Amino acid sequence: MTEPLSLTVLGCDGSYPGPGGAGSGYLVRCGGAAVWVDAGPGTLARLQEHVGLRGVDAVVVSHEHVDHWSDLEHMAVACHYIVTGPRVPLYSEVDLAARMRVGPASAALAWNPIEPGARVTIGAMTFTFSRTDHTVATLAMRVDGGGRSLGYSADSGPGWGLKELGAGLDLAVCEATFLSEREGSLSHLSARQAGDRAREAGVKRLVLTHLMPGVDPEAARTEAAAAFGGPVELARIGTRFEP
């Protein structure tokens, strides 16, 4: 049986990891291929609970903020000195390997630049990218595979919406950094705005992620559900979603 498209949460805290948490990171799989999407602090350890480092076919990073990629430095060290093998493809808009502080170990990653509108095929999956509304160049992504689709918002302010990833998303994993009372304070979405944008895009299922430590998850779910008009799920470390 062909492996279906799935997303496993490796970390889902917004801006920094809270107690027992981890930064942004997800394992996306389909048809035998495994892609590490965002590599925030604490996610490398969780990744290895599901796949060995040499079982990762590629890494895709949405943007340069360290809460979305700092664990890549540890992966580079491991793949250069310990679990050696071919260079691991890294897809990002900015050359993150050039910014690493690990010396020659950064050569373990082979950078492939991407930009808005780019399409990248990794195994049975096709990734398509869209520029979000954030303080640095940030790419949301749509993943199609096995006849299903999922969208990941990465980080964004309210000037961007999930509809930019195209129609027919079976599952959207959308940031909901804070509650509506903080809207406009940072270039991020509130839970209410996440629900609103999922409804606007006609998303079938909505998962909230990137909640800032200290935000009440159930309050975020309630706020998002009221705007979405349907049930909303919460990203939690170890949870696996199939679109």
Buried (B, 14 or more C-beta within 10 A) or exposed (E): EEBBBBBBBBBBBBBEBBEEBBBBBBBBBBEEBBBBBBBBBBBBEBBBEBBEBEEBBBBBBBBBBBBBBBBBBBBBBBBBEEEEEEBBBBBBBBBBBEEBEBEEBBBBBEBBEBEBEBEBEBBBBBBBBBBBBBEEBBBBBBBBBBEBBBBBBBBBBBEBBBBBBBEBBBBBBBBBBBBBEEBEEBBBBBBBBBBBBBBEBEBBBBBBBBBBEEBEBEEBBBBBBEBBEEEBBBBEBEEEBBB
